[in-house]
Amino acid sequence: MKRIFALFLSITITALAQDAYEPAPVLKASEILKPEVLAGPNYRVLENVTTAYGRNRYTLETPWGYMSADGDPLLMQRVAEVRAMAEMENISGTEEFKTALKNAAKTPLNAAKEFIDDPGEAIKKTGKGLWKFANRTGESAKNLINGRKRGQGEDNAGKDLLGFSKAKRELALSLGADPYSTNDVFQERLEQIAWARTAGGGAFKIATLPIGGGVGMVLTAADVTQNFHQALRDLSPADLRLANKKALMEIGVEAKSADRFLANPAFSPTNQTAFVAALRSLKGVKNRTGFVALATKAATEEGDAIFLSHTAQLLAALHNGQDPLVRIVTIGDLPAAMTADGRLVLALQWDTAFWSEPAEGIIEAAIGAKLGQTGMVVALTGSITPRAKAELEKRKVALVTHILDGPQR
């Protein structure tokens, strides 16, 4: 009898432990996405959507193969890229494009194209004498730009000097997409059209597409958004960093600290500039310098940079809305903020929040933070399961969802 009771007790404890949290949900794209995001003329989002580490994982079926999007912001970016690629496909079928390619082949630039595309590789193939040794000497630094490793979507100095990079930026932004996207398929087509325009003098008719989520950013005011896109279009990555450094120093960040942040290759020029723009719009909020220090340390890959940039935009949206903030604080490695009336705001780039052990750890750490808070608010970019919502209500934590305009209903 004792053995039966012990077995029953063990099963009961196991069941209770399992019920303490909910499993990661498998979501349905048709149920969670806005119709205009779910499918378009050249793509559809596959039905099953998993979620982990705060990001929904989507797969798009397109004429150019399957594309993945790890998170809501990247889904918006991929959708914009597919639309842009369809327009570029139309351009590449025109007589104007074919003529431009022929013209490009006749220009002196074409002879140097191999050096422009990959100067290091070209020198390896043809290097003799001084150039051979110069290449060896510079090998370890070939991907550095002003002391910073070049990100995946950034061009080398040769392309920038010839105006090719600016042509790419103008083309991508006119098509509503991010010129610094890490999508290789998109970048390949963007380069082809931009080369024909730059070297071949092609003046193609481009159906300008709306700029918005395709650049992955939802900034808080029309003038900020306009200035953001203008800077991305007109400034090289090096010039953007200079402008961003000036902006960071204006809000109190020391020059060396600004340099360390700007040297972090996890932040593309787009994410870096949006992060700085959001911080600037947090006018009067103390300890923005602490947020910069945290971002410098915590961002080791693109997903981290997107999370931090969107968190900054979340805070800016709250601050410039109906909930003015007074100070940036940190909960472990998470940025948060205090409102004027003493509430702690935990603003999170979280696509679908569900109740898990890490989620409970985040909430309990914030509740237990000794910041003199009078209450707590969780502000999410995405949605939340009923169970997770109930757990917040039980802990008297207020909740706001869908703060930024995203792909979900």
Secondary structure, DSSP 8 states (H G I E B T S, - for coil): -HHHHHHHHHHHHHHHHHHTS-----EEHHHHB-HHHHEETTEEE-SEEEEETTEEEEEEEETTEEEEEESHHHHHHHHHHHHHHHHHHHHHTSHHHHHHHHHHHHSHHHHTHHHHH-HHHHHHHH--THHHHHHHHHGGGTTEETTEE--TT---HHHHHTTHHHHHHHHHHHTTS-TT---HHHHHHHHHHHHHHHHH-----------SGGGT---SSHHHHHHHHHHHHHS-HHHHHHHHHHHHHHTT--HHHHHHHHT-TTS-HHHHHHHHHHHHTSTT-BTHHHHHHHHHHH--SHHHHHHHHHHHHHHHHHHTTTS-EEEEEEETTEEEEEETTSEEEEEE--SEE---HHHHHHHHHHHH--S--SEEEEEESSEE-HHHHHHHHHTT-EEE---S--SB-
